[in-house]
Amino acid sequence: MADDITLRIDGVDWTYWTSVQVSRQMDAIAGTFSLSLADKWVNGAQALPIAAGMACQILIGGDQVMDGYIDQVRPSFSATAHGISITGRDKSADLVDCAAIHSPGQWLDCTVLQLAQALAGPFGVSVTAEGDVGAPLASFKLEEGETAFEALDRALRQRGLMACPDGRGGIVLLKAGADTAGGSLRQGGNILAAEGQFDMADRFSDYIVKGQKPGTDTAWGKAACAVRGEYRDQAVRRYRPMLIRAEQSGDAGNARQRAAWECSVRAARAVTVTATVQGFRQQGAGREQSGPLWQLNQMVDVDLPYLRISQRLLVTGVEFRRDAGSGSTTRLTLRDPAAFAPEPGKKETSDGSGKGGGNVRMEKEVDLQTRLSEEAAARQKAIK
């Protein structure tokens, strides 16, 4: 049976919405929803008893996908019709909107999970973690005026973690690409439509990282105050340098690793694929769908010959839609998991020779966009 979309408010279920959008993104700590209902005018009819600020849950079939609050309600009517539109977000949206106020405002020797629970607790938002959250932070201090999420995000970056909505009003701390989808995405199979976006605007030819490190008995003067590391993106043919000031002290090896990471992440983020499939679930077709809903942070096999893409990609966005024209569909945003690779370690781990440091793989890898560009260039030559 087709999955119903339900807005639940204080135990009362509202269904039969004519237009639905429920969206979650890996780079957004809170999901969003938009529901609309339009019907013929009935004399004496009143708008649904739904008000902005109400707590609510969104369910797809028997699966809860959101627990949050209604941000906006827009009732309307005309001589022939009446309707209502509702938008809202997960409970975790309060961490994005509101200041981080905590006493004391500093933590010593705490894990990012403990810090997240302390920051989210006043907002009634639970925090869990998938896998290891890393070593405790030696010290973490709130900055005046920053939001709870800005503070949390600073800590998460130090441990290579992300915070995503868990569908139950809380957030989960995780590493990108830790799970695998139960289905695949195939052109000529379950994909209704797909689009690729290949963007060179944020890629640079040369990544130059400059910084400093404390002087020692064997490294002082220019060797300590003028640390420099470079990395070249061979896919960018014209001169486009980018200069980065190192956030932490380190040697030349650390600086080059930081430059390599910047190059790799920007190359991965330059490619985005969106694919639309029928229904909300990973298995089956039409009204016979079964299995789990499509989820964030799952690796999925993608085969799109028209876009010249056939590889495993990461689900970074999920949007469930329903309208009169297309019925129930899911729009998936897909990226190379390297787009979410953690920044290399901050600590100096080399011997000072400039060859060590960091934890990013330094071997040359052909990213997806570079491969497609090379293939296109070869085909252009063949046409001439």
Order of alpha helices (4+ residues) and beta strands (2+ residues): beta-beta-beta-beta-beta-beta-beta-alpha-beta-alpha-beta-beta-alpha-beta-beta-beta-beta-beta-beta-alpha-beta-beta-alpha-beta-beta-beta-beta-beta-beta-alpha
